[in-house]
Amino acid sequence: MTALAGGARRWQGGTHGYGPDGPALFAPVTRTGLRQPFLLAGSSYTPELPFTQQHMPAWHTLWKNSPGWKRDFWTARARHQSYSDFQILIPAPAAHFGTPTPTVVAVLIGDVDPAGHTGERRAYLTAFFDRSLKHRRRPLLDNPTPHLPDVRRIA
């Protein structure tokens, strides 16, 4: 969670955080919490094990210790590497060379559409930073939209 680990930028009086997936956060941040806005974006290792503040102990601790504005979104069909360049890079060689196998590709990046998922992340991050840094209300952060069907708001 780069933004929370100290890689966040100070801008307009605060540090703003984005946590793109992963099972653990850095312990000092989870214990102390954040006063600044932050956005969690989780995937799943399996449909039964989502990365959300409701299911992951470190995320839950951060959530309950953070009095500021926050949101937790989950993309069920995404996997951990869906939040990296692998989302776009892995499918082409897999299709061309047959490796990695479709099963391995699904484990790495899930079965969410790579271009669609990239667009969804871009929409939510833009809304988050517009809200946090420009103080513009963005309904996307409060209500689901049929235009971005893979993303579900958890809290």
Contacts in CASP RR format, 6 or more apart in sequence:
PFRMAT RR
TARGET T0000
AUTHOR 0000-0000-0000
METHOD contacts of the structure
MODEL  1
MTALAGGARRWQGGTHGYGPDGPALFAPVTRTGLRQPFLLAGSSYTPELP
FTQQHMPAWHTLWKNSPGWKRDFWTARARHQSYSDFQILIPAPAAHFGTP
TPTVVAVLIGDVDPAGHTGERRAYLTAFFDRSLKHRRRPLLDNPTPHLPD
VRRIA
1 17 0 8 1.000
1 19 0 8 1.000
1 20 0 8 1.000
1 22 0 8 1.000
1 25 0 8 1.000
1 26 0 8 1.000
1 29 0 8 1.000
2 8 0 8 1.000
2 19 0 8 1.000
3 15 0 8 1.000
3 16 0 8 1.000
3 17 0 8 1.000
3 18 0 8 1.000
3 19 0 8 1.000
3 38 0 8 1.000
4 17 0 8 1.000
4 19 0 8 1.000
4 25 0 8 1.000
4 26 0 8 1.000
4 29 0 8 1.000
4 34 0 8 1.000
4 38 0 8 1.000
4 62 0 8 1.000
5 26 0 8 1.000
5 29 0 8 1.000
6 15 0 8 1.000
8 15 0 8 1.000
8 16 0 8 1.000
8 17 0 8 1.000
9 15 0 8 1.000
9 16 0 8 1.000
11 133 0 8 1.000
12 133 0 8 1.000
14 36 0 8 1.000
15 34 0 8 1.000
15 36 0 8 1.000
16 36 0 8 1.000
16 37 0 8 1.000
16 38 0 8 1.000
16 128 0 8 1.000
16 129 0 8 1.000
16 132 0 8 1.000
16 133 0 8 1.000
17 34 0 8 1.000
17 36 0 8 1.000
17 37 0 8 1.000
17 38 0 8 1.000
17 39 0 8 1.000
18 38 0 8 1.000
18 39 0 8 1.000
18 41 0 8 1.000
18 125 0 8 1.000
18 128 0 8 1.000
19 38 0 8 1.000
19 39 0 8 1.000
19 40 0 8 1.000
19 41 0 8 1.000
20 41 0 8 1.000
20 42 0 8 1.000
20 83 0 8 1.000
20 121 0 8 1.000
21 41 0 8 1.000
21 42 0 8 1.000
21 43 0 8 1.000
21 51 0 8 1.000
21 78 0 8 1.000
21 80 0 8 1.000
21 82 0 8 1.000
21 83 0 8 1.000
22 42 0 8 1.000
22 43 0 8 1.000
22 51 0 8 1.000
22 56 0 8 1.000
22 80 0 8 1.000
23 51 0 8 1.000
23 56 0 8 1.000
23 58 0 8 1.000
24 56 0 8 1.000
24 58 0 8 1.000
25 58 0 8 1.000
25 59 0 8 1.000
25 62 0 8 1.000
27 58 0 8 1.000
29 62 0 8 1.000
30 58 0 8 1.000
30 59 0 8 1.000
30 61 0 8 1.000
30 62 0 8 1.000
30 65 0 8 1.000
31 61 0 8 1.000
31 65 0 8 1.000
32 65 0 8 1.000
33 62 0 8 1.000
33 65 0 8 1.000
33 66 0 8 1.000
34 62 0 8 1.000
34 66 0 8 1.000
34 68 0 8 1.000
34 70 0 8 1.000
35 66 0 8 1.000
35 67 0 8 1.000
35 68 0 8 1.000
36 68 0 8 1.000
36 132 0 8 1.000
37 68 0 8 1.000
37 69 0 8 1.000
37 70 0 8 1.000
37 128 0 8 1.000
37 131 0 8 1.000
37 132 0 8 1.000
38 66 0 8 1.000
38 70 0 8 1.000
39 70 0 8 1.000
39 71 0 8 1.000
39 72 0 8 1.000
39 73 0 8 1.000
39 124 0 8 1.000
39 125 0 8 1.000
39 128 0 8 1.000
40 52 0 8 1.000
40 53 0 8 1.000
40 59 0 8 1.000
40 63 0 8 1.000
40 70 0 8 1.000
40 71 0 8 1.000
40 72 0 8 1.000
40 73 0 8 1.000
41 73 0 8 1.000
41 74 0 8 1.000
41 75 0 8 1.000
41 83 0 8 1.000
41 121 0 8 1.000
41 124 0 8 1.000
42 50 0 8 1.000
42 51 0 8 1.000
42 52 0 8 1.000
42 72 0 8 1.000
42 73 0 8 1.000
42 74 0 8 1.000
42 75 0 8 1.000
42 78 0 8 1.000
42 83 0 8 1.000
43 50 0 8 1.000
43 51 0 8 1.000
43 74 0 8 1.000
43 75 0 8 1.000
43 76 0 8 1.000
43 78 0 8 1.000
43 79 0 8 1.000
43 80 0 8 1.000
43 82 0 8 1.000
43 83 0 8 1.000
43 110 0 8 1.000
44 50 0 8 1.000
44 51 0 8 1.000
44 74 0 8 1.000
44 76 0 8 1.000
44 78 0 8 1.000
44 79 0 8 1.000
45 51 0 8 1.000
45 79 0 8 1.000
45 80 0 8 1.000
47 76 0 8 1.000
49 55 0 8 1.000
50 74 0 8 1.000
50 76 0 8 1.000
51 59 0 8 1.000
51 74 0 8 1.000
52 59 0 8 1.000
52 72 0 8 1.000
52 74 0 8 1.000
52 154 0 8 1.000
52 155 0 8 1.000
53 59 0 8 1.000
53 60 0 8 1.000
53 62 0 8 1.000
53 63 0 8 1.000
53 72 0 8 1.000
53 154 0 8 1.000
53 155 0 8 1.000
54 60 0 8 1.000
54 72 0 8 1.000
54 154 0 8 1.000
54 155 0 8 1.000
59 72 0 8 1.000
63 70 0 8 1.000
63 72 0 8 1.000
63 155 0 8 1.000
69 131 0 8 1.000
69 132 0 8 1.000
70 155 0 8 1.000
71 128 0 8 1.000
71 141 0 8 1.000
71 153 0 8 1.000
71 155 0 8 1.000
72 153 0 8 1.000
72 154 0 8 1.000
72 155 0 8 1.000
73 124 0 8 1.000
73 151 0 8 1.000
73 152 0 8 1.000
73 153 0 8 1.000
73 154 0 8 1.000
74 151 0 8 1.000
74 152 0 8 1.000
74 154 0 8 1.000
75 82 0 8 1.000
75 112 0 8 1.000
75 117 0 8 1.000
75 120 0 8 1.000
75 150 0 8 1.000
75 151 0 8 1.000
75 152 0 8 1.000
76 150 0 8 1.000
76 152 0 8 1.000
77 110 0 8 1.000
77 111 0 8 1.000
77 112 0 8 1.000
77 150 0 8 1.000
78 109 0 8 1.000
78 110 0 8 1.000
78 112 0 8 1.000
78 117 0 8 1.000
78 150 0 8 1.000
79 106 0 8 1.000
79 107 0 8 1.000
79 108 0 8 1.000
79 109 0 8 1.000
79 110 0 8 1.000
80 108 0 8 1.000
81 87 0 8 1.000
81 90 0 8 1.000
81 108 0 8 1.000
81 109 0 8 1.000
82 109 0 8 1.000
82 110 0 8 1.000
82 112 0 8 1.000
82 114 0 8 1.000
82 117 0 8 1.000
83 121 0 8 1.000
86 108 0 8 1.000
86 109 0 8 1.000
87 109 0 8 1.000
87 114 0 8 1.000
87 117 0 8 1.000
87 118 0 8 1.000
88 114 0 8 1.000
88 115 0 8 1.000
88 118 0 8 1.000
90 100 0 8 1.000
90 105 0 8 1.000
90 108 0 8 1.000
90 109 0 8 1.000
91 105 0 8 1.000
91 109 0 8 1.000
91 114 0 8 1.000
93 99 0 8 1.000
94 100 0 8 1.000
94 101 0 8 1.000
94 102 0 8 1.000
94 104 0 8 1.000
94 105 0 8 1.000
100 108 0 8 1.000
112 150 0 8 1.000
113 150 0 8 1.000
116 150 0 8 1.000
117 150 0 8 1.000
120 148 0 8 1.000
120 150 0 8 1.000
120 151 0 8 1.000
123 140 0 8 1.000
123 148 0 8 1.000
124 140 0 8 1.000
124 141 0 8 1.000
124 148 0 8 1.000
124 151 0 8 1.000
127 138 0 8 1.000
127 140 0 8 1.000
127 141 0 8 1.000
128 138 0 8 1.000
128 141 0 8 1.000
130 136 0 8 1.000
130 138 0 8 1.000
131 137 0 8 1.000
131 138 0 8 1.000
131 141 0 8 1.000
140 148 0 8 1.000
141 153 0 8 1.000
142 153 0 8 1.000
143 153 0 8 1.000
144 151 0 8 1.000
144 152 0 8 1.000
144 153 0 8 1.000
END
